[in-house]
Amino acid sequence: MMAFSTAITGLKASTTELDVTGNNIANSSTVGFKSARTEFSDIFATVVVGSGSANSPGSGVIVSDIAQDFTAGTIQFTNNNLDLAIDGSGFFQLNDGQGGITYTRAGGFELDKDGFVVSKNGNFLQGFGLDAAGNMQPIGNLAVSQKESPPKSTEFMDLSFNIDSRAEASNLAYDPTDSATFTFSTTNRSFDSLGNENTIKYDFIKQGEWRERQTVDFSTFSAAAGETLFVAGGSLTVPAGGLDQTNVAAFIEGQLSTLQGQPTFDSNVSGMKVGTGTPPELIVTYKASAADVRPILIQHDPGTGAVDIVAEHDEDPFFPANKVEVTEFTVGASFTGSVDIGEHTVSITSGATASDVLTQIRNDQNAILAANPEIDTIDINSATGELIITYKAELGDTPSVNVALASTTAGTLTLTDDPNGKNEAGDASYQGVYQMHALFNNETPLNIGRVNQPGTAGFTSNPQGTEAGPILLTFDTTNGLLASVNGTPVSATGDAPKLTIQGADPADPTNTIELDLTGTTQFASDSIVKASTQDGFAKGDLIGVTFSADGIMVASFSNGQNSNLGIVALATFENQGGLQPVGDTAWTATLASGQAILNPPGTGLNGQLRSAALEQSNVNLSEELVALIEAQRNFQANSKTLQTENQVTQTILQIN
């Protein structure tokens, strides 16, 4: 009568299957839940009697295992960055704070009051720490340990731009508040060591059509024969008879051929000539590429071994490096007629004086400029009776327009060339030279590497040091690429020499900023900023935490900075089927599963991490409902076996 016990084992097995299926159905909406299936084994006994054997029909069925199905569930995205899902293999490792370690796929995490990342039941999410260099540290509780981002002073600035080669500054004297005095300007923000935001304004002035003229006064000069004069890097021997204030200027001008070839002279001086003052002055004109360089031009060594400065130069304002022609009008009597200025004729009314002539020329100025495109400006000095014609610098040493008297009907009008030598040759050879100014908060000139100049406070103690003021940028006029920065050539790879900005951190004057101008050009197109970055920032507050696909926990701050706080650890097992479920959608390791192998997401067998997402249950309701029907049939069939065996027993008992 083994059928009774056999049927009972079937009923028990079917009941267990119903329990497992019901549990799957109940957890079909549980985040991270893994369905299970019931596995059966038959009970079968073989009895050996003597040399033969008797076969048993079997003793029923047992539940051999309730196996977990660890296939991935559907990933559903949420609005919470602390919701995590594993796209692939692996488990989150949790620590209950008392040494208990569990593993889960349910990634619904949150922050506790101390900033630790915890599961819904308060267990701590485990991960790798990170040191300042980004190296992984031992496993521990992941926490938002940084609530604010400290300020960082600007240490590096990258700036590249294009300056329109066609653009000019319309005024001569640089004024940082007047945009007409510079060719191009741009402003970068910077931060000091306390996080205060400041600005650095860069102004660029095209030097292609300006030169600087300086005058040397020899009113106290005297040098004996055989002594040495040092002139712009070259040396001259005082001739027999000596030199004094009356003849030294003419002597130096006559030695141009001797001075040429000296590096300092050739790189700075464009020309010299003797003025008409008393005593005569030496007028020195500098190249555009030497703009704002103030060398001590004349030095005298009387044989004592010491160099004494015998003449300093006075700086005149910038003046156009193009031809300036001055013509004086003198009227001996009333005049009637006309004056030809190039291709335009100015009619002069009857009885005109010199002042009247100039006034009528001024009235015709627009017509004169239209008829003579080589003329840049026409200026009138009524007090001296002068007509000053200035020619466009880009034309170089262009011939003068003809200024002549036309028909005269009465009186006398005389034209006289200026006796003071004010004609200056045009200069178009220094295109591509720009003066670069840097201003802190639009006011204070910054030190960006300008070498200390004679006559300044720092020159005596440190002639090779630097001071606040402009430097020079030069461009290759054949291709518009940056050629040099502050006298240092751009490398063959195109990398510009770095500039060091001093004085841009009031909170810590020792801080400097490295400025990189690589990529700057001078093309005939609009002036634009092509790149502008800097590495400083103000203090920031924590605004959120998120996770990257490779498991890095990133804190974001209000100043735009991010900080890596740690890396989520994912666990894999040699036999994940051997894990023991312990509730709360978690498992513990067993001897059957083996020890956990911990690695960051995306490495080894681990899947990628998805932030703001949760893995849903992998229960398939359709399959579970079918399994429920099957388990019900099995139960009913085993019940029928029990019922049939009972009827057989009753029949036997009724035999007389």
C-alpha positions in Angstrom: 0.0 0.0 0.0 2.8 2.4 -0.9 0.4 4.4 -3.0 -0.8 6.3 0.1 2.7 7.7 0.9 3.5 8.2 -2.7 0.3 10.3 -3.2 1.1 12.3 0.0 4.6 13.2 -1.3 3.0 14.4 -4.5 0.6 16.6 -2.6 3.4 18.1 -0.5 5.5 18.8 -3.7 2.5 20.4 -5.4 1.8 22.5 -2.4 5.4 23.7 -2.4 5.2 24.5 -6.1 2.0 26.5 -5.4 3.8 28.3 -2.6 6.8 29.2 -4.8 4.5 30.3 -7.7 2.4 32.4 -5.4 5.4 34.1 -3.9 6.6 35.0 -7.4 3.3 36.4 -8.3 3.2 38.4 -5.0 6.6 40.0 -5.7 5.9 40.7 -9.4 6.3 44.5 -8.5 9.1 44.2 -6.0 12.2 46.1 -7.2 15.2 43.8 -7.7 13.2 40.7 -6.9 14.4 37.4 -8.6 11.8 34.7 -9.3 12.2 31.1 -8.2 11.2 27.8 -9.6 10.5 24.5 -7.8 12.7 21.6 -8.8 11.6 18.0 -8.1 13.3 14.6 -7.7 11.8 11.1 -7.5 12.1 8.7 -4.6 13.2 5.3 -5.9 14.5 2.2 -3.9 16.0 -0.9 -5.3 16.2 -4.0 -3.0 18.8 -6.7 -3.7 17.8 -10.3 -2.6 20.3 -13.1 -3.1 21.8 -13.0 -6.5 18.8 -11.4 -8.1 16.9 -8.1 -7.6 13.4 -6.9 -7.2 12.4 -3.6 -8.8 10.4 -1.0 -6.8 7.7 1.0 -8.5 9.1 4.2 -6.7 8.3 5.9 -3.4 7.0 9.3 -4.7 8.6 12.8 -5.1 10.5 15.3 -3.1 11.4 19.0 -3.7 15.1 18.9 -4.5 15.6 22.6 -4.8 13.9 26.0 -5.0 16.2 27.6 -7.6 16.6 31.4 -8.0 16.4 32.9 -11.5 19.0 35.7 -11.7 18.2 36.9 -15.1 18.0 40.7 -15.3 14.7 42.5 -14.9 13.5 45.5 -16.9 15.3 48.8 -16.1 12.9 51.6 -15.3 14.2 55.2 -15.1 13.3 57.5 -12.3 13.9 61.1 -11.2 16.1 60.2 -8.2 19.9 60.1 -9.0 20.4 57.8 -6.0 18.2 55.1 -7.6 20.8 52.7 -9.1 20.4 49.7 -11.4 22.9 47.2 -12.7 22.8 46.7 -16.4 24.4 43.2 -16.4 25.9 40.9 -13.8 26.7 41.8 -10.2 25.1 42.7 -6.8 25.3 45.7 -4.6 27.1 44.9 -1.3 25.4 46.2 1.9 26.7 46.4 5.5 24.2 46.6 8.3 26.8 48.4 10.5 27.3 45.4 12.8 29.3 43.2 10.5 26.4 41.7 8.6 27.0 41.6 4.8 24.2 41.1 2.3 23.9 41.5 -1.4 21.0 42.9 -3.4 19.9 44.0 -6.9 17.4 46.5 -5.4 19.1 49.9 -5.9 16.6 52.2 -4.2 19.1 54.2 -2.1 19.0 57.5 -0.2 21.1 59.6 2.1 20.8 59.3 5.9 21.3 62.2 8.3 25.1 61.8 8.3 25.4 61.7 4.5 25.9 58.0 4.0 24.3 56.2 1.1 21.9 53.6 2.6 19.2 51.2 1.4 15.6 51.5 2.4 16.2 49.4 5.5 19.2 51.4 6.5 22.1 49.2 5.4 25.2 51.0 4.1 26.1 50.8 0.4 29.7 49.6 0.0 32.2 51.1 -2.3 35.9 52.0 -2.9 37.2 55.2 -1.5 39.3 57.6 -3.7 42.3 59.6 -2.6 43.3 63.1 -3.9 45.0 61.5 -6.9 42.0 59.4 -7.8 43.5 56.1 -6.7 41.1 53.5 -5.3 41.1 52.9 -1.5 39.8 49.9 0.5 36.1 49.1 0.7 33.9 51.1 3.0 30.6 52.9 3.5 29.9 55.3 0.6 29.1 58.8 1.8 28.7 62.4 0.6 31.7 63.6 2.6 32.1 67.0 0.8 29.3 69.5 1.3 31.0 72.5 -0.4 33.7 73.2 -2.9 36.4 75.6 -1.7 37.4 78.4 -4.0 40.4 78.1 -6.3 42.4 81.0 -7.6 43.0 81.2 -11.4 46.4 79.7 -12.3 46.0 79.1 -16.0 44.2 81.1 -18.7 43.8 80.1 -22.4 43.0 82.8 -24.8 43.0 82.7 -28.6 41.5 85.3 -30.9 41.6 86.7 -34.4 42.5 90.4 -34.8 41.2 91.8 -38.0 44.3 92.9 -40.0 42.2 95.6 -41.6 41.2 97.3 -38.3 43.0 100.4 -37.1 42.8 102.5 -33.9 41.4 105.9 -34.9 43.1 107.9 -32.1 46.8 108.1 -31.3 47.2 108.1 -27.5 46.1 104.9 -25.7 43.2 105.4 -23.3 41.8 102.2 -21.7 38.4 103.9 -21.4 38.3 105.0 -25.1 37.6 102.1 -27.5 38.8 104.3 -30.4 42.4 104.1 -29.1 42.8 100.3 -29.4 42.2 97.9 -32.3 40.7 95.0 -30.4 39.7 94.3 -26.8 38.5 91.3 -24.9 37.8 90.6 -21.2 38.3 87.4 -19.2 37.1 86.7 -15.7 39.5 85.4 -13.0 39.2 84.4 -9.4 41.5 85.2 -6.4 42.4 82.8 -3.6 39.3 83.9 -1.6 36.9 83.2 -4.5 36.3 86.8 -5.5 35.6 87.2 -9.2 37.6 89.8 -11.0 38.2 90.7 -14.7 41.3 91.0 -16.8 40.8 93.2 -19.8 43.2 92.8 -22.8 43.6 95.7 -25.2 45.5 95.3 -28.5 46.8 98.3 -30.4 48.1 97.9 -34.0 51.6 99.3 -34.3 51.9 99.1 -38.0 51.3 102.8 -38.5 52.8 104.4 -35.4 56.3 105.2 -34.3 57.6 107.0 -31.3 59.8 110.1 -31.5 62.0 111.1 -28.7 64.3 114.1 -28.3 67.7 114.1 -26.6 68.7 117.3 -24.9 72.5 118.0 -25.0 72.4 121.4 -23.2 74.9 120.3 -20.6 77.0 117.9 -22.7 80.8 117.9 -23.0 83.2 115.2 -24.0 87.0 115.2 -24.6 88.7 113.7 -27.6 89.2 109.9 -27.3 86.4 109.4 -24.9 83.6 107.0 -25.7 79.9 107.6 -26.4 77.5 104.7 -26.1 74.6 105.1 -28.5 71.8 102.6 -28.6 74.1 99.6 -28.0 76.9 100.9 -30.1 80.1 102.8 -29.2 81.6 105.9 -30.8 85.0 107.5 -30.1 84.9 111.3 -29.6 87.0 112.9 -32.4 89.8 115.4 -32.0 88.7 118.7 -30.6 86.0 117.0 -28.5 82.3 117.5 -28.5 79.9 119.8 -26.8 76.3 120.7 -27.0 76.7 122.5 -30.3 78.0 119.6 -32.4 77.4 116.3 -30.6 74.0 115.8 -32.3 75.4 116.3 -35.8 78.3 114.0 -34.9 76.0 111.2 -33.8 73.8 111.6 -36.9 76.8 111.3 -39.1 77.8 108.0 -37.5 74.7 106.1 -38.6 76.7 103.7 -40.7 78.8 102.9 -37.7 75.9 102.3 -35.4 73.9 100.1 -37.9 74.5 96.5 -37.4 74.4 96.8 -33.6 71.5 94.6 -32.4 70.0 97.1 -30.0 70.2 99.8 -32.6 68.8 97.8 -35.5 66.0 96.3 -33.4 64.8 99.6 -31.9 66.0 102.7 -33.9 64.4 103.7 -37.2 66.2 106.9 -37.8 68.0 109.9 -36.3 68.2 113.5 -37.4 69.2 116.9 -35.9 66.5 119.3 -34.9 66.7 123.0 -35.3 66.7 124.0 -31.6 69.4 125.8 -29.7 71.5 123.9 -28.8 70.6 121.4 -31.6 68.6 118.3 -30.4 68.9 114.8 -31.7 65.5 113.5 -32.7 65.3 109.7 -32.6 62.5 107.8 -34.2 61.7 104.2 -33.0 60.4 101.3 -35.0 56.8 100.1 -34.3 58.2 96.8 -32.9 60.1 98.9 -30.3 56.9 100.7 -29.2 57.0 101.9 -25.6 60.7 100.8 -25.2 62.6 103.6 -23.6 66.3 102.8 -23.9 68.9 105.3 -22.6 70.3 106.4 -25.9 73.4 108.4 -25.0 75.9 107.4 -22.4 79.3 108.8 -21.7 82.4 107.2 -20.3 85.0 109.8 -19.4 87.7 107.1 -18.8 86.9 106.5 -15.2 85.4 103.0 -15.8 82.0 104.2 -14.8 79.2 104.9 -17.2 77.4 108.1 -16.4 74.2 109.2 -18.1 74.8 112.5 -19.8 71.5 112.8 -21.7 68.1 111.5 -21.1 65.4 111.7 -23.7 62.0 113.4 -23.5 59.1 111.5 -24.8 56.9 113.1 -27.3 53.4 111.8 -27.9 52.9 109.1 -30.6 52.8 110.6 -34.0 51.9 109.1 -37.4 54.7 107.2 -39.0 53.6 108.4 -42.4 54.6 111.4 -44.4 53.7 114.7 -42.8 54.1 117.8 -45.0 53.8 121.3 -43.7 53.3 124.3 -46.0 53.2 127.8 -44.8 51.1 130.5 -46.6 52.3 134.1 -46.5 50.1 136.8 -48.0 51.9 140.1 -48.9 48.7 141.9 -50.2 45.2 141.1 -51.0 45.0 137.9 -53.1 42.5 136.6 -55.6 42.9 133.3 -57.3 43.0 129.5 -56.4 45.2 126.9 -54.8 45.7 123.4 -56.3 46.0 120.6 -53.7 46.6 117.5 -55.7 43.6 116.8 -57.9 41.4 119.5 -56.3 41.4 123.2 -56.8 40.4 125.5 -53.9 39.0 128.9 -55.1 40.2 131.8 -53.0 38.0 134.9 -52.7 39.2 138.4 -53.4 41.1 140.2 -50.7 42.0 136.9 -48.8 44.5 136.9 -46.0 46.6 133.9 -45.0 44.1 133.0 -42.4 41.3 133.3 -45.0 43.2 131.0 -47.4 43.4 128.3 -44.7 39.8 128.7 -43.8 38.7 128.2 -47.4 40.9 125.1 -47.6 39.4 123.7 -44.5 35.9 124.3 -45.9 36.9 122.2 -49.0 38.5 119.4 -46.8 36.0 116.7 -47.8 36.4 117.4 -51.5 40.2 117.4 -51.1 40.2 114.0 -49.4 37.8 112.6 -52.0 40.0 113.8 -54.9 43.3 112.6 -53.2 42.9 109.1 -51.7 46.5 109.1 -50.6 45.8 111.9 -48.1 44.8 110.8 -44.6 44.0 114.1 -42.9 44.4 117.8 -43.5 45.0 120.0 -40.5 45.1 123.8 -40.3 47.1 126.0 -37.9 45.7 129.5 -38.4 48.1 131.0 -35.8 51.2 130.1 -37.9 49.6 130.0 -41.3 50.4 126.3 -41.7 48.7 123.7 -43.8 49.6 120.2 -42.5 49.0 117.3 -44.9 49.3 113.8 -43.5 49.5 110.8 -45.8 48.2 107.3 -45.2 50.7 105.1 -43.5 49.9 102.0 -45.4 51.1 103.7 -48.6 54.6 104.0 -47.3 56.8 106.8 -48.5 54.3 108.0 -51.1 55.1 111.1 -53.2 53.6 114.3 -52.0 50.6 115.8 -53.7 51.3 119.0 -55.5 50.4 122.1 -53.6 50.7 125.1 -55.9 49.2 128.4 -56.7 46.9 128.6 -59.7 45.9 131.8 -61.4 46.4 135.0 -59.5 44.7 138.3 -60.4 46.1 140.5 -57.6 48.3 140.5 -54.6 51.0 138.0 -53.6 50.7 134.5 -52.1 53.9 132.7 -51.1 54.2 129.0 -50.3 57.1 128.0 -48.1 58.2 124.5 -47.0 58.5 124.0 -43.3 62.0 124.9 -42.2 62.0 122.6 -39.1 62.2 119.3 -40.9 58.8 117.9 -40.0 58.5 115.8 -43.0 58.6 112.1 -41.9 59.0 109.2 -44.2 56.1 106.7 -44.4 56.5 103.3 -42.9 54.5 100.3 -43.9 57.2 97.7 -43.0 55.9 96.9 -39.5 52.5 95.6 -40.1 51.6 92.7 -37.8 53.0 94.3 -34.7 50.5 94.9 -31.8 50.9 96.4 -28.4 49.1 94.3 -25.7 47.9 95.8 -22.5 46.4 94.0 -19.5 44.2 95.8 -17.0 42.9 94.4 -13.7 39.2 95.2 -13.2 39.5 97.6 -16.2 41.7 100.0 -14.1 45.1 98.8 -12.9 47.8 97.9 -15.5 49.1 94.4 -14.9 52.6 93.0 -15.1 52.6 90.6 -18.0 56.3 90.4 -18.7 57.4 93.9 -19.8 61.1 94.3 -19.1 61.9 97.1 -16.6 62.6 100.3 -18.4 65.2 102.9 -17.7 63.9 105.7 -15.5 61.5 103.4 -13.6 61.9 102.5 -10.0 62.7 98.8 -10.6 65.3 99.4 -13.3 68.1 100.4 -11.0 67.8 97.4 -8.7 66.8 94.8 -11.3 67.3 95.8 -14.9 66.2 92.4 -16.1 63.0 92.3 -14.0 59.5 93.0 -15.2 57.0 95.7 -14.6 53.4 96.6 -15.3 52.9 97.8 -18.9 52.4 96.6 -22.4 54.2 93.9 -24.3 54.4 93.2 -28.1 52.8 90.5 -30.2 54.0 90.1 -33.8 52.4 88.1 -36.6 53.8 86.6 -39.8 52.6 89.0 -42.4 52.6 86.3 -45.1 50.1 84.0 -43.3 48.6 85.9 -40.4 49.9 83.4 -37.7 51.3 84.5 -34.4 55.0 84.9 -34.7 56.3 86.0 -31.3 55.1 86.9 -27.9 57.0 89.5 -25.9 60.1 89.0 -28.1 60.1 85.2 -27.8 59.3 83.3 -31.1 56.4 80.9 -31.4 57.7 77.3 -31.6 57.7 75.3 -34.8 54.7 73.3 -33.5 52.7 76.5 -33.2 52.8 76.7 -29.4 53.0 80.2 -28.2 55.4 81.2 -25.4 53.5 81.5 -22.1 53.0 84.8 -20.4 53.1 85.2 -16.6 50.5 87.6 -15.2 51.4 89.1 -11.9 49.2 91.2 -9.5 45.8 89.6 -10.5 45.2 88.2 -7.0 44.7 90.9 -4.4 44.2 88.3 -1.7 47.5 86.6 -2.4 50.0 88.8 -4.3 52.4 85.8 -4.7 49.9 84.0 -7.0 50.5 84.3 -10.8 48.5 83.3 -13.8 50.0 81.5 -16.9 48.5 82.9 -20.1 48.6 80.8 -23.3 47.8 82.7 -26.6 48.3 79.6 -28.8 46.0 79.8 -31.9 45.9 83.6 -32.1 45.8 84.9 -35.6 45.7 88.1 -37.6 43.5 87.4 -40.6 41.5 89.9 -42.7 38.2 88.8 -41.1 36.2 90.0 -38.1 38.0 90.3 -34.8 36.6 87.5 -32.6 37.5 85.4 -29.6 38.1 81.8 -30.6 38.8 80.3 -27.2 38.7 81.6 -23.7 39.0 79.5 -20.6 40.4 79.8 -17.1 40.7 77.3 -14.2 39.6 79.4 -11.2 36.3 79.3 -9.5 34.4 80.7 -6.5 33.2 78.7 -3.4 30.3 76.4 -4.3 27.6 74.5 -2.4 26.5 71.0 -2.9 23.5 70.8 -5.3 23.4 67.1 -6.2 25.0 63.6 -6.4 25.0 61.3 -9.4 26.7 58.2 -10.5 28.6 57.5 -13.8 28.3 54.3 -15.7 31.6 53.1 -14.3 30.3 53.6 -10.7 31.9 56.8 -9.7 29.9 58.8 -7.3 30.1 62.5 -8.4 29.1 65.4 -6.2 28.1 68.6 -8.1 28.4 72.1 -6.7 26.9 75.4 -7.5 30.2 76.8 -8.8 30.1 74.3 -11.7 32.7 72.0 -10.1 32.4 68.2 -9.6 34.1 66.0 -7.1 34.6 62.2 -7.2 33.7 60.8 -3.8 34.0 57.1 -4.4 33.2 54.1 -6.6 30.3 51.7 -6.1 31.5 48.1 -5.5 29.8 45.3 -7.4 30.0 41.7 -6.2 30.1 38.6 -8.4 30.1 34.9 -7.3 31.5 31.7 -8.8 28.0 30.2 -8.2 25.4 32.9 -7.6 22.8 30.1 -7.5 24.3 29.2 -4.2 23.3 32.5 -2.5 20.9 32.3 0.4 17.9 34.6 0.3 17.4 36.5 3.6 14.5 38.8 2.8 14.3 42.5 1.9 15.3 41.3 -1.6 18.8 40.4 -0.4 21.0 37.4 -0.2 24.0 36.2 1.8 27.0 34.3 0.6 27.3 30.6 1.4 29.8 27.9 1.0 28.0 26.9 -2.1 28.2 30.4 -3.7 31.7 31.1 -2.7 33.1 34.4 -1.5 32.2 37.7 -3.2 34.5 39.1 -5.8 34.4 42.9 -5.7 35.2 45.2 -8.6 34.0 48.5 -10.0 31.1 48.5 -12.5 32.1 47.8 -16.0 35.1 45.7 -15.1 35.5 42.0 -15.3 32.1 40.3 -15.3 30.4 43.3 -13.8 27.7 45.2 -15.6 27.4 48.9 -16.1 25.8 51.2 -13.5 22.7 53.2 -14.4 21.9 56.2 -12.2 18.3 57.4 -11.7 17.0 53.9 -12.6 15.7 50.8 -10.9 15.7 47.2 -11.9 12.2 45.8 -11.8 11.2 42.2 -10.8 12.0 39.6 -13.4 8.7 37.7 -12.7 6.8 36.9 -15.9 3.2 36.8 -14.8 2.0 34.9 -17.8 4.5 32.1 -17.1 3.6 32.1 -13.4 -0.1 31.8 -14.1 0.5 28.8 -16.3 2.7 27.3 -13.6 -0.1 27.9 -11.2 -2.5 25.9 -13.3 0.0 23.1 -13.7 0.7 23.0 -9.9 -3.1 22.8 -9.3 -3.5 19.9 -11.7 -0.7 18.0 -10.1 -2.3 18.5 -6.7 -5.6 17.3 -8.0 -4.0 14.3 -9.7 -2.2 13.3 -6.5 -5.5 13.7 -4.6 -7.1 11.3 -7.1 -4.4 8.7 -6.4 -5.0 9.0 -2.7 -8.8 8.6 -3.3 -8.4 5.6 -5.6 -6.1 3.9 -3.1 -8.7 4.5 -0.4 -11.4 2.8 -2.5 -9.2 -0.2 -3.1 -8.6 -0.5 0.6 -12.3 -0.3 1.4 -13.0 -3.1 -1.2 -10.4 -5.4 0.5 -12.0 -4.7 3.9 -15.4 -5.8 2.6 -14.2 -9.3 1.5 -15.7 -12.0 3.7 
